[in-house]
Amino acid sequence: MENIQKQIQEMTLHASEHDLKLLEQLLKGFQHWKSGNSPTFISSLLQMERKITDDDCQIRIPISPLLYNTLHIVHGGITATLLDTAMGVLANSLVPDGYGAVTTQLNINYIAAGIGEHMVCRAKMEHKGSTTLVLSAEIHRSDGVKIAIGTGSFLVVEKRV
């Protein structure tokens, strides 16, 4: 524990304001995770805000330098994570108690750069079978431009306790 505190102290000693803002975002995500208000650490880290209904799931995340690639736009892996999460949350809400849905295939078409203040992903079900689900999703950035579209296949599996 003492080693971690020393590392943090050394990192922040000569950190720029930009560095400190990134560290603050990481720490906020960690605090949110520790509070138990988020199902996964990645949800906390990305500050996901979820809205789920019977037939769709919307997830909103703020865009910040924490998400950037070397071109200073949202990294494609973050975009993929947002698509997969929105579709997965919806898929898991549609299966019977005692079951879950896991991604078996994810297809993504990247359309525009992830820039702006936030991104919103909306997922909907395309097909619901007894053992598989197929969903689709779109991500729009804060100015309304579509960033990506995706489809996902999900396998219904029995949860193990």
C-alpha angles and dihedrals in degrees: 000000000000090000092056092049090050092050092051091048092051093046094051097043094081099017121134121236088256091054091049092051090053091048090048090054091050091049092048089053090050092048091049090050092050091051089064094234096121131061094220139020092238089057089054095044093051091042092233117194110199131201115180130182133171093277109023145031126209123193123185124195130179117241114234138154088267087075098045130116122209090284091059094247128111111291113249090235090060089051089050091048091052092050093046093046096050092047092043094050090051093044091051091050090056100053124088122265111281092032136092136191124234127192114254098169134014123188121187135184113193110210110169141006119280102240136134133055103312147348127229123200122196120193128191136179119255100175135008118194129167094264105015139044130194119204137177132206142183130203122209126185124225094274090056096253114141110242101182146347126210146175128206138192118212131195118216110229134177112253116243116221 
